[in-house]
Amino acid sequence: MPAPPVDRIRHRRVFAALRRPAGRAAAGPVHVRWVPSDRPVAQVAYAVGRHCGPAVVRNRVRRRLRAAVATAGAPPGCYLVGAGHEVLDLEFSRLQTVVREAMTTAARRGAPR
């Protein structure tokens, strides 16, 4: 069964909401913020700062994160996924596991009870 589609976050109000997330989680070098959404798919943005290194390294980290998120099968909601350069040292299968754990934990912690 293929993973559900992932969309980009496009609206300023969603980024503003992610400043005070409903759920947060971290697993390994990956950290995730989550807020609920009315859309049936996961919407994702990436935060890779200059502390990771030059633009080439930041872009590589972002590409690896994007590929891992695409296969994570995250629950619906808006996510801000960030990581450091340590992501480049992980095997891709391990990165997929770490991203999946962080995304599902953040969504579970933020979901209303």
N, C-alpha and C positions, 0 to 999 in steps of 0.2 A: 504494500500500500504506500503510495507516494506521500511525502510530507505535504501538509496544507500550504497554500501559497503565502508568501510574505510580501508585504507592501512597505513603501517608504512613508515616513512621517513627513507631512508637507505643511502643516499649519503651525503658526506661532503659538496658538493657545495650547497645543499639545506639549510643545517644548516648555512652556511656562508651567504646565501641570506637572511635568517631570521634575521640576525643581523641588516639589514637595510630593514625592512618590507615595503611593498607597502601599507598595511593597518593594523591598530591597533584598538583594542576595549577592553573595560572592562565592565563587568556587575557583580555587587556584588563582591564576592571574586575571580572571574575568569577573567583572562586577556588573550588575544589572539593576536598573530601576524600572518599575512597572506602574502604570495607571490603567484603570479600566477604559474600555472603548465600546461604542455601540456598533462597531463594524465586526463582521464575523471572521475576519482574518487578523493575524498579528501584524502590527505596524512597527517598524524598527528603525532606529537611528543609531549611529555609531559615534563614540567619543574616544578619539585617540589623540592624546596631547603631544606637545613638543618634547616632553620628557622621554618619549619613546626613541627619539633620534631624528635624523633628517627625514625629509619628505619621502624618500624612497622606502625607508623602513616603516614609516607610518602607513603608507599606502599598502605595503605588503601585509601588515597587521590587519588593516581594514579588510583587505580581500580575503584573508583567511577567516576572519570573523564572519564576513558575509556568507562565505561558503558553508561554514559550520551552522549558522543560523538557518540557512535554507533547508538543511536536513534535520533540524532539531524537532520540528513538529510542535512548536510552542502553542500554548492556549491563546485565544484571542485577547487582545489588549495592546497597549502601546508600550514599547520597550526602548530603553536607552542602554545600549551594550557598550561597555568600555573595557579596555585591557591595556597592558603594558607590553613591552618588547619581549617579555618572557613567553608570550604566545608562540613566537617563532621557534622556540626550543621544543615545544610539545609535538608529539606525533599527531597527525590529523585525527585519528580515531579517538585519541584521548581528548583533544580539543573539542570534538563533537560532544563527548560525554560531559565535559565540564560546562559547556555552553548550555546543553539541555538541562543539566542540574540547576544551574543558576537561574535560567528563565522560568522553569516550572516552580522553583522555590519562591521566587519573587512574586509570581502570579498567585501562588497559594497563600503567601503571607498577606497579600494585599486584598484578596477576595473577601467580600462581606461574609460574615458568619451567620 
